[in-house]
Amino acid sequence: MNSLIRKKWVAALDECDSHILRIQHAINHLADKLPISREVYDFLNDRDIAYVDQLVFRFSKLQDVMGKKVFPLSLGLLGEDVESFSFIDLLNRLEVLRIIPSATKWMDWRELRNDLTHEYPDVIEDRIEALNNLRSVLAEIQSVYQNIKKIVTEKSQAG
């Protein structure tokens, strides 16, 4: 069973790596426009908007894969029985193990994802603020991702 979990875990990591690569590509393309001001946002061309969309989409997918696959599979590989855990229980356990900074912070990051995926014409300023917050959040999520890979790899090699 452990080898099946490990296979799924490696596949989930590969998926995360792909999202991170595409996120970095989009950020590199948009580098001269970040942080985005209202004036810059109003004059984004179609290609820039496509990169913004890619950034938002890949960020959402990265969070989904981490929350739905990497977190529970990692805890399974660490010997935790998470079958009956709700998502918040999963986050709380990850916090106790110091894999994520806090369950509350992860939920804040999910809220940012939700803010980014909803485009309302009358709240452009909120979308711009969310896009600007995305860069620092991405660095933190990537740190969590690297941390979970390190912890699981070290513990599974020791055991």
N, C-alpha and C positions, 0 to 999 in steps of 0.2 A: 504494500500500500504506500509506503514511504517513497518508493521509486516513482509511483504514479503521481504523487503529490509533487515530487521534485521535478518531474517532466513538465507538469502544468505550471509550476513556479518559473522554470526557465523560459517557457513559452510566454508567460506573462511579462517577464523581464525583457524579453526581446521586443514585445509589443510596446512597452514603456520606452525602451531605447529608441525605437522608431519614432514615437511621438516627440521625444526630446530632441532628436535630430531635426525634425521638421519645425519644431518651435524655434530652435536656434537659427535655422535658415530664415525663417520669417523675421525674427528679431534683427538679424544681420541686414536684411533688406530694408527694414524700417529704421535702422539705427540713426540716420540723419533726421528723422522726424520725431524721435522720442526724446524727452517726454512730449506727448502730443498736446498742443494748445488748441483752442477752439478755431483759431485762424488756420492752423495746419490741417485740422480735421475737416474743415469745410472745403478744403482744396485737395483732398486726397484723390488721386486718379484711380482708374479702375484696377490697375495692377497693385497699387498700394492697398486698396480695399480688399483685394483678393488675399494679400498677405495678412492683413488684419483678420480676415475671416479664417485663414489657415491657423493663425495664432490662437484665436478663440476656440476653434474646433479642436485643435490638438491639445490645448490646455484642458478642455472638457474631457476629452478621451483619456488623457493621462490620469486625471483624477478618477475617472470611472474605473479604469483598469487597476489602479492602485487600491481603490476602495473595495471593489468587487472581487478582485483576484489576488493581487500581491499581498494585501494585508491578511486575509484569512489563510491563504496558503502558507505564508511565512509563519504565522502562529502555529499552524498545523505541523510544520517542519520543526518548530521549537518545542513540540510536544504538548501544545495547548489544545484542549477540546473546545472548539468554537462553534460547533454544529448548531447549538441553540442560541448563540449570541445574537442580539440585535446589533445594528450598525454602531450605535452609541456604546454598547458594551464592548464591542471590538475595539473602538477607538480608545475607550478607557483602559483596556488591557494593554494596548500599544503604548499608551502614556505611562502606565506603571512600569513597563519594561524599558522605558526611555527610548522608544523607537520613533515616536512622534513627540514634538514639543508639548502639545496638549490637545486633548479632544476638542476643546473649545476653539482652538486655533484652526484645526482642520475643518470644523464646521464653518468658521468664518471664511475659509478658502472656498468652501462649497458655495457659500452665499455670493462670493465674488464671481464664481463661475456662473451662477444663476443670473447675476446682474449683467454679465457680459453677453449671455445668450439671448437676452430680451432687448430688442431694439425698439424703443418708443421715441418717435420724432420730437415729442415735447420734453424729453429729458436727456438731450444730447450731452449736457454737462456731466450727468451721472455716468454715462457710457465712457466719456473721455477720462473721467476720474478712475473708473474701473480699469480701463486700458493702461493707464499710468501706474496703477497699483499692481498690475499683473507682473511686471518685471521683477519687483522685489519678492513677490509671492512665489514666482517661478524658481528663484534662487533657493528659497526656503524649501519648496517641495522637492527640488532636486537634491537638496541636502538630506531630507528625510529618505528619499529613494536610495541614495548612496549608503546611508546609515543602515537601512533595513537589509540591503544586500550584504553589507559587511557583517552585521550581527548574525544573520542566518547562516552565511557561509562559514564563519568562525565556529559557531556552535555546532553546526552539523559535521564539521571536520573533527571537532574535539570529541563528539559523541559517537 
